[in-house]
C-alpha cells in the first residue's frame, strides 16, 4: 500500500497554489505523481436572472464569460507549469508515462462533479482548508466542493491550513472514536503513519478499552503508538483535539469525516465542522 497519485484542484487562488508545495513533499516522499486540475464553469451555466434579458444581451454576456474563463484557465495552467519547471518536474499528458512527474487536466462542467470523478481514481486529494465565511451561522462553514469531495469521492482529503509552511511531516496523530469513518481513514493513511517515528492515538477516556487493540494493529504495520486521552467535558472535542496536537508537537491529524450525519452536524455542530473551519495543521479526513 502506497501513495502514487495526488490530485490538486486549482481554482486560481493563492491558497490552492500553496497546496502544491505540500503535494510536492508528498510526491518526493512516496515517488508519487501530481495531477493539477482546473474545472471551467460552463459559459452558458449562468444565473437564472439572464432569462429576463434580451437574447442579444444574453449572448454577449455568455461570450464575455467564456473569454474570461479561457483567460483564467490559461493563467492557471501557466502557473502550474511554472511551478513544475522550478522543481524540474516534467509535465505530461498521462500519469502512466514513466518520465512524467506531473499531469495537467482541464475540463468544463460542474466543478464538484468533475473533481469527484477524478478524485475517485487517486490516492489522495490535496486541497486548501476551507475558510469560514462571516455570517454563515445557518450554512456549512466548509467550501462546497471540499465537502462534496469528502462525502462522495471515497478518498482521503488532505487539507492544508492557511499559512502552513510546507515541510516533511514527522509527527502524526489519529483521532480515534471507533467509527467506520476513522477506521477507513486509518487504513488509507497507513503509508504516512508507517513513515512516522511514533503515532499518537488521541481518544476519549470512555473509549479507552479499544486502545490496546488499536495499538496492536498499528504495531503489525511497524507503527509505534502512544495514547493521549482528552480531558472530559471541559471544551468542545474539536478544540480539545487541536490543543492536544499543539501540546505534543503533532503536525498531521488523521480523522474520520462526518461520523455523525451531516444534517446533525449542520444543526448541532460537530468535530468535523470544527476541524474543517479551524484546524491549523495538516488534516486528513475520510468519510
N, C-alpha and C positions, 0 to 999 in steps of 0.2 A: 504494500500500500504506500503510495507516494503522491506528491503533487507535481503534475506535469502540465496543467493548463490553467492559466489565470486570466480571467476576464475583467477588464477595467472599463466601465461605462464612462464616456467622456461627453460632457454637455457644454464645454467651453468655459466653465467656471474655473477659477483658480483652485478651488477645493478639489475638483475632480482631477486636475492635473497633478496636484500634490500627491495623490494616491499612487501615481506611477513610481514615485521614489520608493514607497513601501513594496509595491509589486516587484520592483527590480531586485530588492533584497531577497524576497521570497524566491524569485526566479533563480538567483545565483545560489541560493541555499539548496534548492532541490533540482536544479537544471530544468526548470520549467519554462514554458513559452507563454508570452504575454499577448493577449488579443485586446487591442484598443477598439472600442466600438462606439459609434455615434449614430443615433437614430434621428433622422429628419422627420419633423412633423409634416404630414401631407399638406400641401398648399391649399387644397380645397376643403380641408378639415377646419373650417373657420366657425366663429361664433354664430349662433342662430340669428343674431340681430341683422346679419347681412341679407337675410331673406326679405327684408323690408326696403332694400335699396334697389336701384335700377340694375338691370343686367350688365350694362356697360361699366358702371362703377364697381360692381361686384367682381367683374373680370379683371379690372385694373388692380384691385386690392389683392386678388389671388396671384396675379403675375408679380406684383411687388413683393409679396410674401415669399414666393418661390425663389426670386432672385436673392432675397436676403438669406433664405435658408441655404442656398447654394454657396453663397459667400462665406457664411458661418462654417459650413462643413469643410470648405477648403482651408480655412484658417485653422480649424481643429486638427485636420489631417496633417497640415504642415507642422503644427506644434508637436504632434505625436512623432512624426518623422524626425524632427529636430532633436527631440529627447532621445530617441533611439540612436541617432548618429553620434550624440555626445558620448554615449557609452559603448560605441562600436557594436551595436546590436543591428543585425541585418533584418530588414523588414521585407516580408514576402507575402504571397497570396494564400499560403496553406501552412498550417502548423505541422503537417506531416513531412515537410521539407526539412531534411536533417540540418541544413546550413542556416535555416531561418530561426531567429530568436524571438521575433515578434510578427504579428499579423494585424493589418488594418481592415476593419469591416465597417461598412456604411450602408444603411438601409433607410427607407422611408416607411412610415406607418405609425401605429400606436406604440409609444415608447415602451410601456410596460410589457406588452405582448411580445415585442421583438426581443427585449432583454431577457425575458423568461425563456424564450425558445433557445437563445444562445446559452443562457445560464444553466440549463439542464444538461448540457454537454461540456461541462468543465469541472475542475476540481475545487475551485474557489472563485467567488465573485468579490472583488475588492472595490470598495466604494467609500466615498466620504460619509462620515457620520452625519445624519440629518440634523438640521438646526431647528430649534423651537421657534415658532412664529409667535410674536406677541399677540395677545388677544384671542388665542385659539383654544379656549377652555373646553369647548364642546367638540373640538376636532382632534384627530390624531396628531400628535406633535411630529410624527415621522414623515419623511418625504413619501409621496405616493408610490414612487417607483421602488424605493428601498423596501417598503412594506410589501409590495407585490412580489418582489424577488424573494423575500424571506418566507412568505406564505406559500408561494407556488413554484419556485424553481427547484426545490428539493436539494439544494446545495448549500454549503457554508457561505454565509455572507460576512465578509471581514470588513469591519468599519474602522476607518482611520479618523481620529478626532481632529478638530481644528487645532492647528499649531503643533501637531505631532512631529518631532524631529525624527525622520526615518532612520532606523538603526536595526541591527540584528537583535532580536528579542532573545533574552536568556532566561527570564523568569516568567512562568505561566501559572494560571490557577483555573480550576474547574469549579463553577458554582453548582454544587450538586443538590438536587431536590428530588431525586428518584423518579423523575418524569421520563416519559418516552422521548421527549424532545432533547433533554440533556444527554440521554443515552446515545441518541443519534449523533449529537454534537461531539461526544467523547470519541466515538468510533471514527468520525470523519476528520477529526483533528489529531489523530494518533501520530501521523507523520511529524507534526510540530512537537507534540508532547514528548515523543521519543528523542528529540534533539535537546531537551532541557536537562539541566543537572538535577533538578527536583521540581515537582509539580505540587502546588498546594491544593488541597481539597477544602473549599470554603463551604461550610454546611451548618445548618441549624442543629442545636442540641437534640431536638426531637427526632432527627434522622441519624443520630449517632450510631445506631445499630447497623446501618448499611455501610459505614466507613471501612471496616476491615475487609469486607468482600470487594469493595471498590479498589482499595489499596492492593489487594492480591491480584485483581485483574490487571491493574496498571503494571505491577511487577512482572507479569507474564510478558509484557511488551518492553521490559527493560526500563520502566519508568519508576523512579523513586518518588514517593509522595509523603506529604505531611498534612495532617488535618488541622484546620483552623476553624474554630467554632464562633458563630456570630453571637453577639450579646442579645439576650432576649428582650424584644419589645421596646427598646429604647428609641429607635429611629426606624424610618422606612427601610425595608430589606435592601432595596437597590442602593441606597446611600450607605448602608452598613457594609455591603459587598465592596463598594468602591473605597470606603475608608480602610477596610481590611487590606485591599490591594495596595493602597498607598503606604500603609504602615509596614508592609512586608516587601516592598520593592517589586511588586508584580507589574509586569509590562504588558501581558496579554491575558485576557479573560475569555474563557470558553463558557457559553451558557446555552440553554435551550430557549428558543424564542416562542413566546405566546404559549406557555404551558397551560395557562388558563385561556378560555376562549377570548378572541379579540374583542367581541362585543362587551364582555365583562370588564376587560381592561379599559375600554373606552369610557365606561361608566364609572368604575370604581378605582381606576388606576392599576398599576401593576409593575413588577420588576422590569419586564421587557420595555414598556413605555418609558420608564425612568431611565434605563440604560441607553436607549436609543436617543434620548434627548440630552443626557448628561455625562455619559462615560468619557473619561479623559485619557483612556489607554486603548490600545488595540483591542477590539472586542469582536469575537467570532460567535455568530448566532446561527442556530439551525432549528428549523421548525419541525 
